Each structure stands twice: as structure tokens, then as C-alpha cells.
Amino acid sequence: MSEDLDIRRAGLRIAEAVETLDRARLGLLDQAAYDAQFQAREALLQHVRGIWDTLKSQGVSPAVRPEYQPLAALLDILTSLGEHAAATARPQS
């Protein structure tokens, strides 16, 4: 179980570690590129959430199953990437 938590913690550490770099890069984008980046992040997050939700609808509890902790870590990373984009000042048109 400790190894599973380590995977999850690693995902959170990755998200934290890239935040400053990610937000700086986002701040350099023009409006069209920023919008595309934001939409791509949201689409990927929704795709992975769909996998998670499918597991739940099948009666699986992915949050507590060791084999799904990498998926949980990916969700954490993708959620953070979306939050980085949302918290970054949008380019001026």
C-alpha cells in the first residue's frame, strides 16, 4: 500500500514541480495558442476522468485499488495542469 501512495505523491510532486515553468510558458502564448492549450488540457482530463468514471460505474473503487493508483496520479497531474492554465493571466488580444 505504501508503494501505491508513493505513486500518488509522485504525481502531486510532478504537478508542483512544473507549475512555475508551465505558467511561465503559458504566459508567452498568444490568445489562440493559449485557448488551444487550455482546451487540449481539458479534453485530456475529461478523457481520463471518463476512464475513472467507467470503473466506478462498473462497481470498482479505483481510489482504493492499488492497480489504479497510477491512474489517480495521472488525474492529479492533469487536474493541476488545468489549474495552472486557469490561474495564468490570459494573453491580451
C-alpha positions as CSV (number, residue, x, y, z in Angstrom):
1,M,0.0,0.0,0.0
2,S,2.9,2.4,0.7
3,E,4.1,2.0,-2.9
4,D,0.7,3.0,-4.1
5,L,0.7,6.1,-2.0
6,D,4.2,6.8,-3.3
7,I,2.9,6.8,-6.9
8,R,0.1,9.3,-5.9
9,R,2.6,11.5,-4.0
10,A,4.9,11.4,-7.0
11,G,2.1,12.7,-9.3
12,L,1.5,15.6,-6.9
13,R,5.2,16.4,-6.7
14,I,5.4,16.4,-10.5
15,A,2.5,18.8,-10.8
16,E,4.0,21.2,-8.2
17,A,7.5,21.0,-9.7
18,V,6.4,22.1,-13.2
19,E,3.9,24.7,-12.1
20,T,6.2,27.7,-12.4
21,L,7.7,26.6,-15.7
22,D,4.3,25.7,-17.1
23,R,2.7,29.0,-16.1
24,A,5.7,31.0,-17.5
25,R,5.3,29.2,-20.8
26,L,1.6,29.7,-20.9
27,G,2.1,33.4,-20.3
28,L,4.1,33.6,-23.5
29,L,1.4,32.2,-25.7
30,D,-0.9,34.4,-27.9
31,Q,-4.6,34.1,-27.3
32,A,-5.2,31.4,-30.0
33,A,-2.4,29.2,-28.7
34,Y,-3.5,29.7,-25.1
35,D,-7.0,28.7,-25.9
36,A,-5.8,25.6,-27.8
37,Q,-3.6,24.7,-24.8
38,F,-6.4,25.1,-22.4
39,Q,-8.8,23.1,-24.5
40,A,-6.3,20.3,-25.0
41,R,-5.7,20.0,-21.3
42,E,-9.4,20.0,-20.6
43,A,-10.1,17.3,-23.3
44,L,-7.3,15.0,-21.9
45,L,-8.6,15.5,-18.3
46,Q,-12.1,14.6,-19.4
47,H,-10.9,11.5,-21.2
48,V,-9.0,10.2,-18.2
49,R,-12.0,11.1,-15.9
50,G,-14.1,9.1,-18.2
51,I,-12.0,6.1,-17.6
52,W,-12.2,6.7,-13.9
53,D,-16.0,7.1,-14.0
54,T,-16.4,4.0,-16.1
55,L,-14.5,2.0,-13.5
56,K,-16.7,3.4,-10.8
57,S,-19.9,2.6,-12.8
58,Q,-18.6,-1.0,-13.0
59,G,-18.6,-1.1,-9.2
60,V,-14.8,-0.7,-9.0
61,S,-13.4,1.6,-6.3
62,P,-10.4,3.0,-8.2
63,A,-9.4,5.4,-5.4
64,V,-8.6,2.5,-3.1
65,R,-7.4,-0.2,-5.5
66,P,-3.6,-0.3,-5.8
67,E,-3.7,-1.1,-9.6
68,Y,-5.5,2.2,-10.3
69,Q,-3.2,4.5,-8.3
70,P,-1.2,5.4,-11.4
71,L,-4.5,6.5,-13.0
72,A,-5.2,8.5,-9.8
73,A,-1.8,10.1,-10.1
74,L,-2.4,11.0,-13.7
75,L,-5.7,12.6,-12.8
76,D,-3.9,14.7,-10.2
77,I,-1.3,15.8,-12.7
78,L,-3.9,16.7,-15.4
79,T,-6.1,18.5,-12.8
80,S,-3.1,20.5,-11.8
81,L,-2.2,21.4,-15.4
82,G,-5.7,22.7,-15.9
83,E,-5.5,24.7,-12.7
84,H,-2.1,26.2,-13.9
85,A,-3.8,27.3,-17.1
86,A,-6.8,28.7,-15.3
87,A,-4.6,30.6,-12.9
88,T,-2.4,32.1,-15.6
89,A,-3.2,35.6,-16.8
90,R,-4.7,35.2,-20.3
91,P,-2.9,36.9,-23.1
92,Q,-4.1,40.4,-24.1
93,S,-5.7,40.4,-27.5
